[in-house]
Amino acid sequence: MEKVEHYKNSSISEDYEVTALFDDIIMLSPVDCNGEGYIKRGSIYVDPAITYNAWRVGKVLMKGPKVAEYIEIGDLVQYPNDRGIPGVKYKGQTVHYINEDRLFGKVKLKDPVE
């Protein structure tokens, strides 16, 4: 089986649109980084090369038919940065592909302290 890591930081052809995912695959949009790809940790942004084993948060964009019903489009989920295929360019944004069993749970942004 081909190592999927070879496809990280690649691009999906602009000539095609992803219309469905197979099996338990999920397409995520990372929500914990800035436009340059730096990961937010507290009040600072850190180079992803330094935080390769970081916990990440992503928004579910698409999911395959075998993904559990309790994982819905739009959910925020926690996953390890070193799993799946990170950094794929699609429709002008960076997406990650990951199997459902690599997710660790749903998360939500805490309410700011007033």
Backbone as ProteinMPNN parsed JSONL, in Angstrom:
{"seq_chain_A": "MEKVEHYKNSSISEDYEVTALFDDIIMLSPVDCNGEGYIKRGSIYVDPAITYNAWRVGKVLMKGPKVAEYIEIGDLVQYPNDRGIPGVKYKGQTVHYINEDRLFGKVKLKDPVE", "coords_chain_A": {"N_chain_A": [[0.836, -1.191, 0.0], [0.52, 2.206, -0.806], [2.338, 4.823, 0.757], [0.636, 7.324, 2.346], [1.682, 9.679, 3.254], [3.322, 10.755, 1.346], [1.785, 12.458, -0.126], [1.275, 14.778, 1.239], [1.125, 18.327, 1.49], [0.481, 18.721, -1.179], [-1.392, 19.465, -4.227], [-4.813, 19.526, -5.283], [-6.168, 19.052, -8.457], [-7.328, 21.928, -10.109], [-9.169, 21.593, -12.062], [-11.074, 19.789, -11.333], [-13.687, 18.862, -9.01], [-14.084, 17.753, -5.71], [-16.479, 15.441, -5.068], [-17.42, 13.423, -3.478], [-16.426, 11.432, -0.67], [-14.775, 8.393, 0.183], [-15.448, 5.469, 2.2], [-14.276, 5.754, 5.501], [-13.214, 8.283, 5.41], [-12.378, 11.679, 6.103], [-12.605, 15.104, 5.257], [-10.949, 17.87, 6.399], [-10.813, 21.302, 7.416], [-8.263, 23.112, 8.714], [-8.58, 25.051, 11.65], [-7.063, 26.276, 13.482], [-4.906, 27.857, 12.779], [-2.946, 30.484, 11.185], [-3.045, 32.448, 8.111], [-0.6, 31.871, 6.991], [0.005, 29.359, 7.756], [0.977, 28.908, 10.312], [0.649, 27.503, 13.533], [-1.674, 28.222, 16.058], [-0.992, 28.642, 19.416], [-2.088, 29.242, 22.422], [-1.476, 32.58, 22.899], [0.31, 32.921, 20.852], [1.789, 32.24, 17.596], [3.074, 29.328, 16.149], [5.675, 27.764, 14.298], [4.809, 25.09, 12.178], [6.683, 23.091, 11.683], [8.102, 22.901, 13.999], [6.206, 22.091, 15.797], [5.297, 19.507, 15.062], [4.113, 17.206, 16.179], [1.775, 18.155, 17.285], [-1.469, 18.742, 18.788], [-4.319, 19.299, 16.843], [-7.01, 21.373, 15.574], [-9.808, 21.041, 13.567], [-12.27, 21.854, 11.064], [-14.979, 19.971, 9.959], [-15.41, 19.326, 6.614], [-16.234, 17.571, 4.581], [-17.401, 14.152, 4.499], [-16.957, 10.598, 4.427], [-19.158, 7.763, 3.617], [-19.035, 5.847, 5.665], [-18.407, 7.119, 7.975], [-19.182, 7.896, 11.314], [-22.517, 8.821, 12.324], [-22.706, 10.759, 14.286], [-20.675, 12.511, 13.826], [-20.658, 15.428, 12.217], [-21.018, 17.532, 9.278], [-19.346, 20.577, 9.524], [-18.742, 20.325, 12.21], [-16.315, 20.886, 14.821], [-13.308, 19.281, 15.325], [-10.841, 17.374, 17.158], [-7.534, 16.389, 16.439], [-4.449, 14.54, 15.883], [-1.604, 16.197, 14.563], [0.263, 14.748, 13.113], [-0.975, 12.735, 11.682], [-2.874, 11.292, 8.976], [-3.319, 13.071, 5.844], [-1.844, 15.987, 5.635], [-2.083, 19.497, 4.718], [-3.034, 19.72, 2.038], [-3.782, 21.426, -0.898], [-6.781, 22.874, -1.87], [-9.336, 24.312, -3.666], [-8.41, 26.916, -3.084], [-7.836, 26.791, -0.385], [-6.301, 25.243, 2.508], [-6.508, 21.853, 3.205], [-7.024, 18.914, 5.218], [-6.834, 15.406, 4.987], [-8.184, 12.667, 6.684], [-8.589, 9.611, 8.503], [-11.541, 8.494, 10.214], [-11.01, 7.105, 12.638], [-8.771, 8.327, 13.607], [-9.47, 10.644, 14.781], [-10.04, 12.396, 17.848], [-12.09, 13.557, 19.23], [-14.918, 15.836, 19.533], [-14.753, 19.403, 19.666], [-15.127, 22.719, 21.076], [-14.945, 26.246, 20.786], [-13.924, 28.071, 23.572], [-15.912, 30.28, 25.55], [-15.098, 33.698, 25.639], [-13.499, 35.217, 28.455], [-15.105, 37.599, 30.362]], "CA_chain_A": [[0.0, 0.0, 0.0], [1.27, 3.457, -0.927], [2.357, 5.669, 1.948], [-0.108, 8.541, 2.051], [2.472, 10.847, 3.644], [3.935, 11.316, 0.145], [0.863, 13.4, -0.746], [1.108, 15.999, 2.02], [1.53, 19.577, 0.841], [0.238, 18.641, -2.623], [-2.577, 20.208, -4.658], [-5.817, 18.828, -6.067], [-6.355, 19.762, -9.712], [-8.393, 22.933, -10.16], [-10.112, 21.17, -13.097], [-12.043, 18.855, -10.765], [-14.24, 19.14, -7.69], [-14.319, 16.551, -4.919], [-17.931, 15.331, -4.893], [-17.713, 12.417, -2.451], [-15.297, 10.74, -0.061], [-15.063, 6.982, 0.383], [-15.185, 4.759, 3.452], [-14.335, 6.567, 6.724], [-12.334, 9.435, 5.195], [-12.936, 12.99, 6.433], [-11.841, 16.274, 4.812], [-10.987, 18.914, 7.428], [-10.153, 22.583, 7.22], [-7.691, 23.515, 10.001], [-9.077, 26.345, 12.132], [-6.166, 26.735, 14.545], [-3.685, 28.43, 12.216], [-3.13, 31.724, 10.437], [-2.959, 32.293, 6.67], [0.726, 31.393, 6.609], [0.162, 27.98, 8.206], [1.5, 28.809, 11.666], [-0.352, 26.967, 14.461], [-1.885, 29.069, 17.238], [-0.874, 28.022, 20.732], [-2.287, 30.343, 23.357], [-1.501, 33.884, 22.232], [1.382, 33.001, 19.858], [1.737, 31.33, 16.454], [4.289, 28.531, 16.132], [5.978, 27.087, 13.042], [4.378, 23.691, 12.254], [7.845, 22.203, 11.691], [8.505, 22.762, 15.394], [5.106, 21.46, 16.536], [4.793, 18.451, 14.196], [3.262, 16.293, 16.955], [0.792, 18.985, 17.989], [-2.903, 18.521, 18.639], [-4.89, 20.279, 15.936], [-8.468, 21.485, 15.521], [-10.251, 21.25, 12.196], [-13.706, 21.88, 10.781], [-15.338, 18.911, 9.022], [-15.96, 19.852, 5.365], [-16.879, 16.447, 3.9], [-17.126, 12.879, 5.161], [-17.342, 9.408, 3.685], [-20.393, 7.119, 4.074], [-18.837, 5.011, 6.854], [-18.125, 7.968, 9.139], [-20.295, 7.864, 12.262], [-23.521, 9.872, 12.163], [-22.528, 11.831, 15.272], [-19.718, 13.468, 13.269], [-21.444, 16.143, 11.206], [-20.373, 18.605, 8.533], [-19.307, 21.797, 10.326], [-18.211, 20.053, 13.549], [-14.903, 21.098, 15.112], [-12.78, 18.038, 15.886], [-9.434, 17.383, 17.574], [-6.781, 15.302, 15.82], [-3.001, 14.753, 15.924], [-1.07, 16.787, 13.334], [1.115, 13.812, 12.375], [-1.792, 11.666, 11.107], [-3.601, 11.68, 7.775], [-2.581, 13.796, 4.802], [-2.019, 17.416, 5.909], [-1.579, 20.522, 3.825], [-3.451, 19.595, 0.644], [-4.409, 22.653, -1.399], [-8.026, 22.6, -2.578], [-10.221, 25.473, -3.773], [-7.814, 28.077, -2.451], [-7.62, 26.619, 1.047], [-5.556, 24.058, 2.911], [-7.348, 20.846, 3.841], [-6.387, 17.681, 5.684], [-7.628, 14.181, 4.868], [-7.869, 11.824, 7.828], [-9.564, 8.567, 8.816], [-12.328, 8.77, 11.42], [-10.421, 6.544, 13.86], [-7.667, 9.18, 14.048], [-10.036, 11.778, 15.513], [-10.112, 12.129, 19.274], [-13.31, 14.097, 19.802], [-15.417, 17.153, 19.123], [-14.355, 20.5, 20.546], [-15.752, 24.004, 20.789], [-14.183, 27.396, 21.257], [-14.391, 28.542, 24.868], [-16.41, 31.634, 25.616], [-14.076, 34.601, 26.211], [-13.75, 35.712, 29.818], [-15.476, 39.017, 30.323]], "C_chain_A": [[0.879, 1.252, 0.0], [1.22, 4.236, 0.382], [1.694, 6.991, 1.617], [0.668, 9.8, 2.406], [3.122, 11.517, 2.436], [3.06, 12.403, -0.485], [0.655, 14.671, 0.063], [1.697, 17.176, 1.265], [1.42, 19.515, -0.688], [-1.01, 19.461, -2.959], [-3.519, 19.288, -5.426], [-6.065, 19.683, -7.305], [-7.543, 20.716, -9.636], [-9.464, 22.567, -11.188], [-11.227, 20.268, -12.559], [-12.512, 19.323, -9.399], [-14.441, 17.814, -6.969], [-15.814, 16.496, -4.618], [-18.325, 14.32, -3.833], [-16.403, 11.858, -1.91], [-15.72, 9.299, 0.198], [-14.791, 6.555, 1.823], [-15.304, 5.706, 4.658], [-13.424, 7.792, 6.63], [-13.088, 10.735, 5.485], [-12.014, 14.061, 5.859], [-12.053, 17.368, 5.847], [-10.335, 20.188, 6.923], [-9.588, 23.008, 8.571], [-8.183, 24.902, 10.403], [-8.161, 26.956, 13.189], [-4.869, 27.323, 14.002], [-4.005, 29.722, 11.468], [-2.967, 31.444, 8.946], [-1.618, 31.785, 6.167], [0.994, 29.978, 7.092], [0.745, 27.805, 9.595], [0.37, 28.427, 12.626], [-0.444, 27.854, 15.69], [-1.824, 28.224, 18.499], [-0.945, 29.133, 21.762], [-2.364, 31.644, 22.584], [-0.394, 34.028, 21.184], [1.128, 32.008, 18.723], [3.092, 30.655, 16.315], [4.442, 27.851, 14.773], [5.574, 25.616, 13.149], [5.532, 22.702, 12.222], [8.33, 21.938, 13.118], [7.458, 21.972, 16.18], [4.476, 20.323, 15.737], [3.835, 17.505, 14.932], [2.189, 17.022, 17.755], [-0.626, 18.448, 17.816], [-3.447, 19.637, 17.778], [-6.4, 20.296, 16.08], [-8.835, 21.796, 14.08], [-11.763, 21.211, 12.092], [-13.991, 20.823, 9.713], [-16.014, 19.535, 7.798], [-16.754, 18.793, 4.605], [-16.561, 15.191, 4.686], [-17.626, 11.738, 4.288], [-18.556, 8.73, 4.316], [-20.237, 6.262, 5.329], [-18.441, 5.804, 8.092], [-19.376, 7.992, 10.012], [-21.222, 9.064, 12.081], [-23.328, 11.027, 13.139], [-21.427, 12.815, 14.881], [-20.411, 14.128, 12.089], [-20.599, 17.188, 10.485], [-20.455, 19.882, 9.382], [-18.794, 21.585, 11.738], [-16.741, 20.447, 13.639], [-14.404, 19.856, 15.829], [-11.295, 18.182, 16.196], [-8.745, 16.167, 16.967], [-5.282, 15.581, 15.932], [-2.481, 15.213, 14.566], [-0.291, 15.784, 12.489], [0.346, 12.636, 11.778], [-2.537, 12.194, 9.886], [-2.699, 12.344, 6.756], [-2.82, 15.287, 5.028], [-1.584, 18.288, 4.74], [-1.949, 20.404, 2.369], [-4.16, 20.885, 0.227], [-5.626, 22.291, -2.233], [-8.923, 23.82, -2.521], [-9.688, 26.681, -2.998], [-7.618, 27.969, -0.949], [-6.796, 25.371, 1.304], [-6.504, 23.112, 3.625], [-6.487, 19.675, 4.291], [-7.364, 16.543, 5.425], [-7.207, 13.259, 5.999], [-8.961, 10.769, 7.996], [-10.271, 8.901, 10.124], [-11.642, 8.27, 12.687], [-9.206, 7.318, 14.357], [-8.155, 10.442, 14.767], [-10.162, 11.401, 16.983], [-11.337, 12.737, 19.932], [-13.709, 15.415, 19.188], [-14.951, 18.183, 20.14], [-15.187, 21.724, 20.208], [-14.865, 25.086, 21.367], [-14.778, 27.854, 22.575], [-14.919, 29.957, 24.749], [-15.325, 32.53, 26.216], [-14.49, 35.063, 27.605], [-14.016, 37.19, 29.745], [-15.169, 39.692, 31.635]], "O_chain_A": [[1.866, 1.327, 0.732], [0.179, 4.297, 1.036], [2.133, 7.702, 0.713], [0.346, 10.881, 1.913], [3.44, 12.705, 2.483], [3.548, 13.189, -1.297], [-0.072, 15.562, -0.377], [2.649, 17.029, 0.499], [2.176, 20.176, -1.399], [-1.61, 20.078, -2.079], [-3.077, 18.382, -6.132], [-6.161, 20.906, -7.207], [-8.619, 20.354, -9.161], [-10.545, 23.156, -11.192], [-12.211, 20.015, -13.254], [-11.823, 20.082, -8.717], [-14.921, 16.851, -7.568], [-16.354, 17.402, -3.984], [-19.451, 14.353, -3.338], [-15.396, 11.819, -2.616], [-16.902, 9.026, 0.41], [-14.024, 7.184, 2.551], [-16.32, 6.383, 4.815], [-12.923, 8.279, 7.644], [-14.267, 10.874, 5.16], [-10.792, 13.951, 5.956], [-13.186, 17.748, 6.141], [-9.417, 20.15, 6.103], [-10.36, 23.247, 9.499], [-8.199, 25.82, 9.583], [-8.45, 28.026, 13.726], [-3.844, 27.295, 14.683], [-5.16, 30.017, 11.16], [-2.769, 30.291, 8.563], [-1.517, 31.319, 5.033], [2.081, 29.443, 6.871], [0.986, 26.677, 10.023], [-0.733, 28.966, 12.538], [0.571, 28.2, 16.294], [-2.522, 27.217, 18.624], [0.017, 29.876, 21.955], [-3.218, 31.801, 21.712], [-0.172, 35.126, 20.674], [0.355, 31.062, 18.87], [4.131, 31.314, 16.355], [3.459, 27.417, 14.172], [5.955, 24.95, 14.111], [5.379, 21.574, 12.69], [8.896, 20.883, 13.405], [7.798, 21.263, 17.126], [3.253, 20.181, 15.73], [2.848, 17.056, 14.35], [1.752, 16.534, 18.797], [-0.939, 17.786, 16.826], [-3.08, 20.798, 17.959], [-6.999, 19.371, 16.629], [-8.261, 22.686, 13.452], [-12.445, 20.614, 12.925], [-13.321, 20.784, 8.682], [-17.052, 20.186, 7.917], [-17.817, 19.081, 4.053], [-15.59, 15.147, 5.441], [-18.578, 11.884, 3.521], [-18.946, 9.079, 5.43], [-21.232, 5.98, 5.996], [-18.17, 5.223, 9.142], [-20.493, 8.095, 9.505], [-20.787, 10.163, 11.737], [-23.738, 12.152, 12.855], [-21.262, 13.845, 15.534], [-20.715, 13.478, 11.089], [-19.596, 17.667, 11.014], [-21.521, 20.22, 9.896], [-18.442, 22.552, 12.411], [-16.007, 20.354, 12.655], [-14.994, 19.421, 16.818], [-10.589, 18.989, 15.591], [-9.287, 15.062, 16.973], [-4.881, 16.738, 16.063], [-2.878, 14.673, 13.533], [-0.192, 15.949, 11.273], [0.956, 11.635, 11.404], [-2.798, 13.392, 9.776], [-1.477, 12.2, 6.796], [-3.874, 15.805, 4.66], [-0.811, 17.86, 3.883], [-1.239, 20.943, 1.521], [-5.04, 21.371, 0.938], [-5.533, 21.51, -3.18], [-9.237, 24.309, -1.436], [-10.45, 27.382, -2.332], [-7.268, 28.956, -0.302], [-6.618, 24.54, 0.413], [-7.219, 23.515, 4.542], [-5.373, 19.476, 3.806], [-8.57, 16.693, 5.617], [-6.014, 13.084, 6.25], [-10.122, 11.012, 7.666], [-9.69, 9.507, 11.024], [-11.688, 8.947, 13.714], [-8.665, 7.001, 15.417], [-7.353, 11.212, 15.295], [-10.365, 10.235, 17.322], [-11.6, 12.453, 21.101], [-12.957, 16.03, 18.432], [-14.777, 17.878, 21.32], [-15.868, 21.764, 19.183], [-14.126, 24.857, 22.325], [-15.994, 28.009, 22.692], [-14.428, 30.744, 23.938], [-14.697, 32.153, 27.204], [-15.67, 35.269, 27.888], [-13.253, 37.945, 29.144], [-15.416, 40.889, 31.786]]}, "name": "protein", "num_of_chains": 1, "seq": "MEKVEHYKNSSISEDYEVTALFDDIIMLSPVDCNGEGYIKRGSIYVDPAITYNAWRVGKVLMKGPKVAEYIEIGDLVQYPNDRGIPGVKYKGQTVHYINEDRLFGKVKLKDPVE"}
